[in-house]
Amino acid sequence: MKYKVNKKGFYGEFGGAWIPEMMYPNIKELRDNYLKILGNNEFNKTFSSLLNDYAGRPSPLYHAKRLSSFYNTNIFLKREDLNHTGAHKINNTIGQILIAQRLGKTRIIAETGAGQHGVATATVCALTGLKCTIYMGKLDIERQKPNVLRMKMLGAEVVPALSGNMTLKDATNEAMRDWINNPIGTYYLIGSAVGPHPYPDLVAKLQSVISREIKWQLKEKTGKIDPDYIIACVGGGSNALGSFYHYLNRKHVKLVAVEAAGKGIDTNESAATTVLGRTGVIHGSKTVLMQNDDGQITEPYSISAGLDYPGIGPFLAYLGKSGRVIFENITDNEALKAAFTLTHLEGIIPALEPSHALALLGKVKFRKNDVIVVTLSGRGDKDMAAYISYLEKQQPDETRI
């Protein structure tokens, strides 16, 4: 593959491992072993078995006929929302928990924003009997209560992050502090394609099951393996990279990553990193991030707890700069409207995160014969409070199609 990390952990100018000395032994242990583990036949047998029998893969590739008619094109939804725990996150947590076991770890820590990665981590910890601590921003705890309750029910300790904006960035900070202070026996199960090398590469590889399935599923339904477009929302970038991975060298397939514009890119309340950010270092990785003139990280905003991260993963930063991936952005209101459009036309309630990807369908003029795959990365159960609030503010027919 042309688009891959080099031996030092860089994708072009982005990536690396910009970490404190205390974290180095943990990162080195993972870096020295992850490729050997991923190439191990027994690991892959167990991983595949759990993906199929526990997570419920393969997730369907659904031809959304009424949505297609509405937009006058051909739309297929990659139904990651139907996975066990309700999102794509379970693909990554199953893989990483198996790695943690092979490295002899007994305690798992993780960060979460929307709570889906936290739930998926708590789930695999319950499955394997490992201790689990989840860091989550206080604001996210308040707006994602169903997922917080699920984590606790699964036996995880949920620790609120009280610094900064009290969202995903701050939860990640706290998880990294924990790992520095508890290096022996603890494994940090990062939820997105962010952080120091080898995490961006590891997460992308584990999530690539999404695009691997799209290829054979699309061939079954259309006779060809290549869509015209693949569209996915992006915060850190795990579902987007998983959706794009096996198409990176197929240049005729347009890959589109959709960021959260929040209340607008011309406001101070946005998370559109590639529009508002520039090169810097965050959470051990050189990438594109939102920062002020003094280099201090600025606080992002999105109605979606899973997209209000001030940076993107280094792999996606490189793909964006090279022009292989096109970046777009969608506001809160556009995402909310798109969620109701899908719900009314197809009977599927999406999470707020993939609703940003769905909203792009109404902003781009696609051809009638185009084949478009949209990754529906999560289900909307966790976002019902936001949907109810939006519904209550509308006139009776404003949300109808």
Beta strands, then each sheet from edge to edge (+ up, - down):
strand 1: 10-11
strand 2: 14-15
strand 3: 61-63
strand 4: 74-78
strand 5: 107-112
strand 6: 131-137
strand 7: 157-161
strand 8: 186-188
strand 9: 229-233
strand 10: 254-262
strand 11: 278-282
strand 12: 285-289
strand 13: 325-331
strand 14: 371-375
sheet 1: 1+ 2-
sheet 2: 3+ 4- 14- 9- 10- 13-
sheet 3: 7+ 6+ 5+ 8+
sheet 4: 11+ 12-
end
